[in-house]
Amino acid sequence: MNDEHYMQMALNLASSVSGQTGPNPPVGAVVVKNGEILGVGAHLKAGGPHAEVHALQMAGDKAKGATIYVTLEPCSHYGKTPPCADLIIEMGLSRAVIAIKDPNEKVAGRGIEKLEAAGVDVELGVLQKEAAAVNKFFFHYIRTKTPYVTMKSAVSLDGKTATHTGDSKWVTGEAARRDVHQYRHIHDAILAGVKTILADNPSLTVRIPNGGKNPLRIILDSDLRTPTDANVVNDQQADTWIFTKEHIREEKMEPFKEKSGVSIIPLDSLDSVTVLNYLGSRKIMSLFVEGGSAVNGSFLESGKINQLVQYMAPKLIGGKDAPSSIAGNGFRHMTETLPLDITNVEMIGEDIKVIAEPQKGDTDVYGDY
């Protein structure tokens, strides 16, 4: 087996915990000696042991002289847990294969330096691009201090999200709707506008086999029209933050104070930039936008979309008044439009799923993360 084989195992471990470690990155580690896997581990949640700790504890005394494969540079500082670089040195490993450096200024090469100074042979860059993809939420958050934004839409082949009467159940099939829940599971928060709450009364929770992590629910509601009997207010399946404007009277907010897990957060603006800055300050690393067309238009016009996931149903709706997935003013000239790279196209049941990202041009492996 070569380095890429064991690193891929570590990346699979990291991918398996994506979405549950925020604001920390998902990390996987594998300890190998003479072709024998001695220990494996993943970072399960913020504040818990890191991936290297789990793998080295499993390996025990056999770790001396072994190689550790880790998807992100081991930490070198004391936080909620001790430095992983120190543990690797203490347990006498001879080699560390690291996929990619940690861009966090608290690490940023210091873990590698500490290992090398102790005589550990360090190999950097094995499956680097794959590791960057696994950590795209974390890298984007570290660079921008705002969440990575995935915008989802479900449309007919002629680009409609509902009929002209507002009937939208269901544009896409059951398989596509199940797939959406996987995206909810891996994101820290999910965002919708109050019109979605009023029209559909959704729960905005995760419904997948064997359960899943419900994201924090963000509702954009400038006039605080969210009903106090809405599912997102009452079901206690996840916390709900309702962003409203600062002009809202105290007595209008009063009924929500008795609702467990519900916070009313007045902001001076509900534009996407203000919302993302606030979420970033609260250490929300990733955001899944399931808003209506007005919310989607705000994110497009501000240039705050990092990934688009679009499901297209094999049906035609028609009608000039039937809504599309993105409203707002739109761009005036074709030269102003957002160019995308389509990164994946597949069939989900009877529907087409397209994943696209804004074109980045020639960038390093961290890209726009």
Disulfide bonds with the S-S distance in Angstrom:
none
